[in-house]
Amino acid sequence: MVLVLLLLGAFFSAVTYTEQSPTGETAAKLVATSILQDFKNAPRVLIVTSDHPGDPAFSKKLEHDLMAAGARILGNVKGEPKDARESLQQIVGNGEKLDAIACTQVTGGWLLFSDLQTSFPAIGSPRVITPETYRWPNFLKSDNLLNIANQIAVIAIVAIGMTLVIITGGIDLSVGSLIALSAVLAAKFIRDFAGGVNATTTGMILACVAAILLCGVTGVFSGLMITRFSIPPFIVTLAMMLVGSGLAYIIAKGQSIYQISDSFVWLGRGADFFDLPNAVVLMLILYFLAHILMSRMKQGRYLYAVGGNREAARLSGVPVNRVLMFAYIGSALLAGLGGVIMASQLKSGSPTYGNMYELYVIAAVVVGGTSLNGGEGKMFGTLTGAFTIAVIQNGMNLTNVESYTQKVVLGLVILGAVLLDRNRHRN
């Protein structure tokens, strides 16, 4: 699966290989270097930017670097061509001349700068300098890779619990609804009991923990139905999927809950560790702990034993019912955590969250090599499967594949993974 993931990355890198225009501070460094190389003695520079999102960073960084090198900044224009024209007229009125006009790719193409010697002969012969373009795959841009990781964080975290369940030979269809239920509960608790937009950090933590634990209660109920009454997991979790979704709509009254503190987005949008999103860091920590559980601890061995042969495990002294309860409670708790992360990412709680996520989670687990027959699978395989799904979706978005076709492709990927699993067991 790692090889498949690498091949997918290589394919989407090849098909998205296009010309790139640097922006922000990166573009500013390139323009500053070009100006300082071409003009050695205190060049006179006009900086021109537009209203694009990355332009303020470009302007600030460029002005800082040029002034530090002894350049004279005769103007720093932010806006439209008419603003640049006014600045040029002011420079002419002051009797100054220009050596360079530092622009972004957008402002460098303004018609105003196409014939400056005719329009402003007194200003000299300034060069319009823009950041040099380069060719690079859109897929491999750092922003896109971080976006893939951040978008897959919720699915990957919930997939840990699903892996536990499928390894025991079961299935959990309720995780998507529990994501919505947890998001709604966390947002409601913050709004009603923790202070809403003025909520403290402690209040928000307690609200989120309460939401996760209440989702864990549904896992307890599912586990009891499966172990005590021998109801098939498919039926139990299908029922809980409907119950969880219905409760989310009832609690939220069919509306989004958004009256929560701005600091709530720290978990979902923050990036405090080596510029990695906090949700991604949490995901990696959880996968490391899950790997230790499955490979180094007795409970992990029990999970494999129950999934491989439940009766043999029982006769060997494995507490089968407790192991199953552990799997379904763990799955529910992790779905609750996924809902909290999604609420943090979107700064709201809505009963529509988590729609179809149970299918994406199952797809990640199956594509990652966990057998639907139970008794076989690895956590890092699930993580690889989650990223494989994310890369396929992201690559199709970058290549403008319509959403309906994406569903077809994802369905075929799941079917292919199951067929490979069946063929491997038959052999």
Protein Blocks (a to p, Z undefined) as FASTA:
>chain_A
ZZmmmmmmmmmmmmmgccdddehjllmmmmmmmmmmmmmgopaddddddfbfklmmmmmm
mmmmmmmnopacfbdceddfklmmmmmmmmmmnopacfbdcddfklmmpmklmmmmlmmm
mnojadddddddddddfklpmklmmmmmmmmmmmmmmmmmmmmmmmnopacfklmmmmmm
mmmmmmmmmmmmnopjmpcfklmmmmmmmmmmmmmmmmmmmmmmmmmnopafklmmmmmm
mmmmmmmmmmnnopacfbbcfklmmmmmgcfeghiafklmmmmmmmmmmmmmmmmpmklm
mmmmmmmommlmmmnopafklmmmmmmmmmmmmmmmmmmmmmmmnopacfkgoihklmmm
mmmmmmnopafkgoiacfklmmmmmmmmmmmmmmmmmnopafklmmmmmmmmmmmmmmmm
mmmmmZZ
